[in-house]
Amino acid sequence: MISGCYTWNDGSSYEGSINNGLRHGFGFFRSGTHPVSYIGYWCKGKRHGKGTVYYDQERTSWYSGDWVNNIREGWGTRCYKSGNIYEGQWEKNVRHGKGRMRWLTANQEYMGQWVHGIQQGYGTHIWYLKRMPAPQFCLRNEYIGDLVNGERHGRGKFMYARGAVYDGEWVCNKKHGKGKFVFNNGHVYEGEFIDDRIVEYPAVQVDAVSAEELNAICSGSHFDTENITVIN
C-alpha cells in the first residue's frame, strides 16, 4: 500500500493511501463536479469504516459516522442544511434503529426507534413551545409511548405544557380506547375515548376543556373552552 496525490480530468482529487490502484486506507477525496468531499477510510475504492462527507461547500450539510461499501450503515450523525440533525443508527442510507432527531425550525425532538426512516416502535417526542417570561423555562408537550408510521398509535402517555396528562390507548394520533385523563387541577377522568373524545360526552374534545367545564357539561350548564394546544 502506498500514499500519494491524484487528480482526475474533471477536477476531482484524492490524497491518501492506495492499494492496487484503488483508494484503500485513510484518505481525502474532493469531487470536481459537485460540492462534495469525503475524509475517512476506504476499502477497495469505496467509503468503508469511519468517515465524514460534506455535501456543500459551506459544510452545513454533512454526515459523520460508519460506512459500508459507500452506504451509511451503523452509527452516525447527519446534519442537514436546514440545521436539523439526527444522531443514531443507520441501515442502507436511512435512519433505522435507535436514534435522536432534532428539528430546528419546528422546535421538536424525537428520541427512540426508527424503521426505514420513519418513527416506529417506542420513543419520546417533544414539542417545545415558546419560552414564557415567568417562570423562565421552556414549556413543552411531551409524548412517551408507541408509534406506528410516525403517528402516536398503541399505548402512550401525553404530558401537556399546562399540566394535564393523558395515559392510555392511541389510534392514528388520537386518544382512542381505554385511557385516563388528569386535568391540570388534579381532577381525573378514566374510561373510554373515541376519536379524541370522551365516550359519555362525544360533543366534547377533552384537550379543550377543564375539569370544572366537564362538570358543567354534565349538569347542562354553559361553559367556555380553555384550550390546551397540542402541536402535531
Secondary structure by P-SEA (a helix, b strand, c coil): ccccccccccccccccccccccccccbbbbbcccccccbbbbccccccccccccccccccccccccccccccccccccccccccccbbbbcccccccccccccccccbbbbbbbccccccccbbbbbbcccccccccccbbbbbcccccccccccbbbbcccbbbbbbbbccccccccccccccccccccccccccccccccccccccccaaaaaaaaabbbbbbbcccccc
